[in-house]
Amino acid sequence: VSSRASSFGRRAAEYDCSRPEYSSEAIDLAVARLGLGAASEVLDLGAGTGKLTRALVERFARATAVEPDPSMRAVLSQKTPCPVLAGMAEAIPLADDSVNAVFVADAFHWFDTGPALREIERVLRPRGGLAVLWNNWWQAEDPLLPTRAFDLMEAVYERVRRDSPHTGETDEWRRFFEGPPFEPLHERRVVSVQELDAERLVTLHLTGSTLAMLPPDEFADLERELRRLIVGDYRLAITTDVYWTRLLPRPGPER
Ligand SMILES: C[S@@+](CC[C@H](N)C(=O)[O-])C[C@H]1O[C@@H](n2cnc3c(N)ncnc32)[C@H](O)[C@@H]1O
């Protein structure tokens, strides 16, 4: 795992309490479109601390979580009543044909797409589904962040992206669904609103992989400054982008 991909565990507890939940509407949409029911068995891949896993455990007969980072996994195991496995998308520790669907929330861009999709295909049952969710929480704050706070974070983003570029943060991954073994991707955007105070908003921003890359001293200075500058209550307009697809029927013998 590259260093940014493995940086989340440095702030696993903060990640779990500050990141917004995935909206039920978004999850239910994927569940319905993939034809899943209560008896379905699913995998949450790159499950982090279990933010989506917990919603899957409530809906399905069996939800398994796979996560490479030990600190994220520790929170996940503690808070989520389901099997939790160490593993990566490119080497999923599950048997062939073992789940009806794979869910990936805010993690697909960290995967090596080709090998990960081959693994997802392997663990899926015939006509199995894949749901990819993204929670975009940083785009619309009301009120807007103070300019000085915004500029401080932006300067770090620019520097880390330059020093540690991550090509996965583009739409490139969608290209892998232009042909078999998956049907073309479907997509839908679901909007929800979250109210939170400044303390949680700052903690939330500090859970991002980019800021987590800072040396501890610089991170502490940034945190102190953000907590001084950002005060009051905020409303976030969260957009959840939901993508779903299913395996195409396997070619059968010619009749
Ligand atoms: C932004 S977090 C999302 C976690 C969780 N799915 C959620 O929605 O809260 C990204 C997660 O992907 C995991 N990850 C990074 N590279 C991975 C890989 N190659 N295979 C599986 N998981 C990976 C990280 O350890 C991290 O927990």
The ligand as an SDF file (V2000), in Angstrom:
LIG
                    3D

 27 29  0  0  0  0  0  0  0  0999 V2000
  -11.0430    6.5910    3.0100 C   0  0  0  0  0  0  0  0  0  0  0  0
  -10.8630    5.0380    3.7740 S   0  0  0  0  0  0  0  0  0  0  0  0
  -12.5030    4.3370    3.5560 C   0  0  0  0  0  0  0  0  0  0  0  0
  -12.8250    3.3180    4.6110 C   0  0  0  0  0  0  0  0  0  0  0  0
  -14.2610    2.8340    4.6520 C   0  0  0  0  0  0  0  0  0  0  0  0
  -14.6110    2.0770    3.4760 N   0  0  0  0  0  0  0  0  0  0  0  0
  -15.2260    3.9910    4.8370 C   0  0  0  0  0  0  0  0  0  0  0  0
  -16.0510    4.2090    3.9640 O   0  0  0  0  0  0  0  0  0  0  0  0
  -15.1520    4.6670    5.8640 O   0  0  0  0  0  0  0  0  0  0  0  0
   -9.9090    4.1010    2.5860 C   0  0  0  0  0  0  0  0  0  0  0  0
   -9.5720    2.7190    3.0870 C   0  0  0  0  0  0  0  0  0  0  0  0
   -9.0200    1.9400    2.0180 O   0  0  0  0  0  0  0  0  0  0  0  0
   -8.0280    1.1240    2.5730 C   0  0  0  0  0  0  0  0  0  0  0  0
   -7.1420    0.6940    1.4760 N   0  0  0  0  0  0  0  0  0  0  0  0
   -6.1130    1.3690    0.9240 C   0  0  0  0  0  0  0  0  0  0  0  0
   -5.5560    0.6320   -0.0570 N   0  0  0  0  0  0  0  0  0  0  0  0
   -6.2490   -0.5460   -0.1200 C   0  0  0  0  0  0  0  0  0  0  0  0
   -6.1540   -1.7200   -0.9370 C   0  0  0  0  0  0  0  0  0  0  0  0
   -5.2370   -1.8150   -1.8900 N   0  0  0  0  0  0  0  0  0  0  0  0
   -7.0340   -2.7350   -0.7120 N   0  0  0  0  0  0  0  0  0  0  0  0
   -7.9870   -2.6120    0.2360 C   0  0  0  0  0  0  0  0  0  0  0  0
   -8.1340   -1.5200    1.0280 N   0  0  0  0  0  0  0  0  0  0  0  0
   -7.2730   -0.4970    0.8470 C   0  0  0  0  0  0  0  0  0  0  0  0
   -7.3430    2.0070    3.6040 C   0  0  0  0  0  0  0  0  0  0  0  0
   -6.6000    1.2580    4.5500 O   0  0  0  0  0  0  0  0  0  0  0  0
   -8.5540    2.7270    4.2080 C   0  0  0  0  0  0  0  0  0  0  0  0
   -9.0610    2.0450    5.3170 O   0  0  0  0  0  0  0  0  0  0  0  0
  1  2  1  0
  2  3  1  0
  2 10  1  0
  3  4  1  0
  4  5  1  0
  5  6  1  0
  5  7  1  0
  7  8  2  0
  7  9  1  0
 10 11  1  0
 11 12  1  0
 11 26  1  0
 12 13  1  0
 13 14  1  0
 13 24  1  0
 14 15  1  0
 14 23  1  0
 15 16  2  0
 16 17  1  0
 17 18  1  0
 17 23  2  0
 18 19  1  0
 18 20  2  0
 20 21  1  0
 21 22  2  0
 22 23  1  0
 24 25  1  0
 24 26  1  0
 26 27  1  0
M  CHG  2   2   1   9  -1
M  END
$$$$
